[in-house]
Amino acid sequence: MMIVGLTGGIGSGKTTVAKLFSEFDNVAIYIADYEAKKLMNSSKTIKDKLIKEFGELAFINDALNRKYIAEIVFRDKEKLAKLNAIIHPEVKKHFEKFVKINNKKNYIIYENAILFETKSNLICDVIITVYADVNTKIQRVIARDSSTKKEVLNRMKNQWQDCKKILQSNYIIYNENLDETRKRVREIHNILTGKASIF
């Protein structure tokens, strides 16, 4: 089974690219951030560890207090590392089950904003990085999350720079124009489908 890591900085449009890949029948898509959010609310192991690390305010009425945790971790790299250390092993186990269920697909897209930061690139056979101009990314996040420019820049500081990701990637998608992005996704899909038989 071929695992294709899909990554990119905040606001690069990874989710849009993942949706374009999901249009192909023989591809399974795993969105690590979405699955992590679900696990944070459903896994007792994660919940207990988060409360121990971040205090009782980490959960309100049995639901994750995302705003509270985000305010802490995006100001403190050590706390962010601790958060990832709590969540990442559980996401990894969950993903391993997903791979078994989808082992008949040509390949699996594993979309993860912090693919390199969590060393998840090591489980991938191929890596695709999505990138866009900094101003485009900032505007997208402000529009999506109602964040301030300062908040977006703080979050960007906690991620690897695009150039570092690009150097370690097999394919690059410059995501500024949807039609061009769609065309590039199809090109990469055709190459990967050809390679899938090797794995």
Salt bridges, closest charged atoms under 4 A:
GLU23 OE1 - ARG182 NH1 3.24
ASP33 OD2 - LYS37 NZ 3.09
GLU35 OE1 - LYS38 NZ 3.58
ASP48 OD2 - LYS44 NZ 2.74
GLU53 OE2 - LYS79 NZ 2.93
GLU53 OE2 - LYS82 NZ 3.94
ASP62 OD1 - LYS47 NZ 2.19
GLU71 OE2 - LYS67 NZ 2.87
GLU90 OE2 - LYS93 NZ 3.35
GLU96 OE2 - LYS92 NZ 3.35
ASP145 OD1 - ARG144 NE 2.97
ASP145 OD2 - ARG155 NH1 3.31
ASP162 OD2 - LYS137 NZ 2.72
GLU187 OE1 - ARG184 NH1 3.13
